[in-house]
Amino acid sequence: MAKNKLNKNWLHDHINDPYVKAAQKDGYRARAAYKLKEIDEDEKLIKPGQVIVDLGCTPGSWGQYTRRKLAGKEGGGINGTIIGLDILPMEPIADMHFLQGDFREQEVLDRLGEVLQGRKADLVLSDMAPNLSGIATADAARMEDLIDLAIEFSQMHLKPGGALLVKCFKDMGFSQIVEKFRHEFKTVMQKKPKASRDKSSEIFLLGRGLKHPVEKSREIA
Ligand SMILES: C[S@@+](CC[C@H](N)C(=O)[O-])C[C@H]1O[C@@H](n2cnc3c(N)ncnc32)[C@H](O)[C@@H]1O
């Protein structure tokens, strides 16, 4: 199909997408908010008072949803802590700490550790995905790398009973990633929220309860 026609089809689908319309109405920066919302409503992940880390948070719809869940009275602050990280800048969200940097870099992990100030997180979210090269093995390796780092980060910074939710793709090293999750978490679930398009191989993995938490900070190789 010609590129122009593909673009037109995408635009048509996008404009008519119920989640795009809902995001405009509800004031979310992206339709992705509804993926987290559905998983949260099913699994009761986000609760007031929690420390939540949002990896790959830009443009910020997961942060907006999370903030709304932790918000107290109208105009007040939040009960809890939200820390977002992304390579790209993000328009600020009230009461959300934002760090700009690459999650694969030790200096960025150190800055994230400083913001946590020794507190353990209740929930780590990762909607990160690498820039795709189109070379299947290279893309799968990059995806796995990001998820490995999210697991290592969780071992160091999650409460033993905490949860890690990560975006994966079924055609990018998925079975190996599931194996790793099963090795590291007591319970592992696969979640495909309705807002995740059927034609996309996107799927979310939810791990709860660390099997091998790391007590003290250690270097990430
Ligand atoms: C699908 S978007 C996230 C959308 C976000 N959850 C929301 O609701 O608005 C994925 C994000 O991951 C970020 N990302 C990808 N690789 C990253 C990395 N190595 N370090 C930090 N952020 C990364 C991208 O810059 C991008 O903003």
The ligand as a Tripos MOL2 file, in Angstrom:
@<TRIPOS>MOLECULE
LIG
   27    29     1     0     0
SMALL
NO_CHARGES

@<TRIPOS>ATOM
      1 C1          4.7140    4.8710   24.8260 C.3       1 LIG1
      2 S1          5.6590    6.1720   25.4800 S.3       1 LIG1
      3 C2          5.0590    6.2890   27.1260 C.3       1 LIG1
      4 C3          3.6880    6.9060   27.2570 C.3       1 LIG1
      5 C4          3.3460    7.2060   28.6900 C.3       1 LIG1
      6 N1          3.1640    5.9900   29.4690 N.3       1 LIG1
      7 C5          2.0770    8.0150   28.7860 C.2       1 LIG1
      8 O1          1.0920    7.4780   29.2880 O.co2     1 LIG1
      9 O2          2.0640    9.1800   28.4000 O.co2     1 LIG1
     10 C6          7.2210    5.4170   25.7410 C.3       1 LIG1
     11 C7          8.2510    6.3540   26.3210 C.3       1 LIG1
     12 O3          9.4030    5.5970   26.7000 O.3       1 LIG1
     13 C8         10.5200    6.4490   26.5750 C.3       1 LIG1
     14 N2         11.7560    5.6610   26.5830 N.ar      1 LIG1
     15 C9         12.1400    4.7160   25.6940 C.ar      1 LIG1
     16 N3         13.3600    4.2510   26.0120 N.ar      1 LIG1
     17 C10        13.7460    4.9070   27.1350 C.ar      1 LIG1
     18 C11        14.9210    4.8730   27.9390 C.ar      1 LIG1
     19 N4         15.9600    4.0800   27.6340 N.pl3     1 LIG1
     20 N5         14.9960    5.6760   29.0230 N.ar      1 LIG1
     21 C12        13.9620    6.5130   29.3240 C.ar      1 LIG1
     22 N6         12.8340    6.5990   28.5950 N.ar      1 LIG1
     23 C13        12.7200    5.8080   27.5100 C.ar      1 LIG1
     24 C14        10.2650    7.1840   25.2600 C.3       1 LIG1
     25 O4         11.0060    8.3820   25.1900 O.3       1 LIG1
     26 C15         8.7480    7.4040   25.3140 C.3       1 LIG1
     27 O5          8.4260    8.6930   25.7910 O.3       1 LIG1
@<TRIPOS>BOND
     1     1     2 1
     2     2     3 1
     3     2    10 1
     4     3     4 1
     5     4     5 1
     6     5     6 1
     7     5     7 1
     8     7     8 2
     9     7     9 1
    10    10    11 1
    11    11    12 1
    12    11    26 1
    13    12    13 1
    14    13    14 1
    15    13    24 1
    16    14    15 ar
    17    14    23 ar
    18    15    16 ar
    19    16    17 ar
    20    17    18 ar
    21    17    23 ar
    22    18    19 1
    23    18    20 ar
    24    20    21 ar
    25    21    22 ar
    26    22    23 ar
    27    24    25 1
    28    24    26 1
    29    26    27 1
@<TRIPOS>SUBSTRUCTURE
     1 LIG1         1 GROUP 0 **** ****
